[in-house]
Amino acid sequence: MTSRTDAPEGFLSIRSLTKRYGDFVAVDTLDLEVPKGELVAFLGPSGCGKTTSLRMIAGLVPATSGRIVVGGSDLTEVATHRRDMGLVFQSYALFPHMSVARNVAFGLEMRKVDKGEIARRVKEAIALVHLTGKEEHRPGQLSGGQQQRVALARALVIRPSILLLDEPLSNLDAKLRDEMRNEIRDIQKRLGITAIFVTHDQVEALTMCDKVVVMNQGRLEQLGTPVELYEAPKTAFVASFVGRSNRLTAVARNGAAEFAGQRIAAPAGLEGPVQVMIRPHRLGLSPASPAATDPARQQVTGTVARAIFAGDILQYDVDVGGQIVSVELATRGGESVIEPGRPVTLSWRPQDIFVYGAAA
């Protein structure tokens, strides 16, 4: 039996959720509110606690403490099969001896749904994932992308209150990942289903999801929209994990960090060694000597240490006062590459640079 509680702010409410294995804390007091109909990514490196969090939500792993509330009902102690959640795993977990239709129907059969209703809902689910005509195929006759569609249909056919996806695209090649990213997002929006998507791939998180939970060492590092995380990372970890960033060292004094002769605004209270971070594509590069001061930009001089042509971008590694700064410039065709050893000027807008404490 589920128990009612005061209606939470979110449809899915995670309250001080914690998982310990002996002295090791896998998930540390996670608090999260997920509104109905949103797709939220749990993003972070291996071992950060994102999959453990999802497995606790699903009931596959018991929580050490904390609560999981869905639609006002506390499900913390409820068995997995009674939580009304659809699960899609990295490994697909299909039954190899069953047809596509039987795989999709399995959850409904276990719930003893009427056969006529099963047939109708299976047909709808298979059409939803664009596999009409493959009903009698077995998983071994399907491509990886098609198998993942079957797993998605199987999760959706039971009409779950929440869809949980655990790195479902990591076994696919790059092209299939792109296709399935779009398909999963389109289906989720069309059905208006609440979903949690676990991934270590920042591109998946940023392109698919309404909100992103960045996790690090079992804790929630930052929660926000993709734009908020990318443009306003609150910690050095988020700035480096979400997107690419140069991580440079500087010294902060009297509200400013000094880097290669430039004074950069620093958060109040920061003094001494700090980290200065800026994304490579937000830097401008010129082979000329420093131009007249532009009040909208800051600039420093350096020497090209390495030039790399990568098709759509031209990457320069520039030595600035003994620190290497990477710059990424979009190619347009016909560019001349600046050779290593040549002096250059780097410039940036003040709002594109972040300053964090040295231990952040």
C-alpha positions, 0 to 999 in steps of 0.5 A: 500500500502507498501512503498519502503525504502532503502534496509536494511541489513536484510530481516526483519529489526526492527528499534527502535521499541517501544511499550508504554502503558501509562507510561509502556514501554513494548518494548524499542527501539528494533533494529534487522536485520534478514537475509533471511532464518534464524530462530531467537528466542526471548527469555526471562521471562514473561513480557520481551516484546518478545510476544509484539514484535512479535505481532507488527511484525505481525501487531496485536499490533500497534507500538508506534514508530519505523519501521518494514521493510520486503524485503525493504518494510515498513510494519509498517502501513500495516494491518495484513492480507496484511503483508504476514506473517504466524502465529502459536499461542500457542493455535493453534486457529483451527476451531473445526467444520472444517476438517484438510483440511478445516482448512489448506485451510482457508487462501487460500480461504480468498485470493480467490485462485483457487480451484484446486490450493488450493487442490494441496497446501493443500495436499502438506502442510499436507504431509509436516507436516506428517498428510496425511490420517488425512485430514477429521479428526476434531481437537477434534480427534487429539492429541496436537502434531497433532493439532500443525502440522495442525496450522503449515500447515495452516501458511505455505500453504499461502507461507508467507515471514515470519513465526511467532511462538508464544510459539507454543510448551508450551502446549505439553508434554516434549516428544512431544515438543522434536519431534515438535522442530525437525520437525519445524526446519527441515521444516524451513530449508527445505523451507528456510523460515525466521522465528521468534520463541518466547519462554521462554524455553532456550532449545528451543532457543538454539537447534532450532535457528540460532540466539537468542535475549535475552530480559529483561524488554523490552530491547534487552539484547544480540543478538548472536548465541546459542554458543555466548550467552552460552560461552560469556554472556555479562551481568549477566542476560544473564549468569543466564537466558541462562543455569544454573550458580552459582551467587557468590559475591566477591570484585574487586580490581586492575583488579581482583576479590577476591573469597575465596582466589583466584584472578579472572581476572575482566573487566577493571574499575570494583572496589568494590562488583562484581558478579562472575558466573560459570556454575555448570557443568564446576566445578571439584570436588575432595574429596582430599585436594588441589593438587599441583597447576595446572596453567590451573585451579584455586581451592578453598576448601569447605564443602559439604552441600548437595548431590543430585542424579538425575539420569544423574547428581550428584549435590553437593551444597558446602559451600565455605566461607559461599556461596553455590556453586552448582556442577554438575557431570555426572554419569557413574554408581557405583559412591560413594556419598560424604556425607554432612560435608566432605571437598572437593576441587573445581576447574575450568578453568579461561575462564569458570568464568564471572565477572560482576558489582554488579548491572548488 
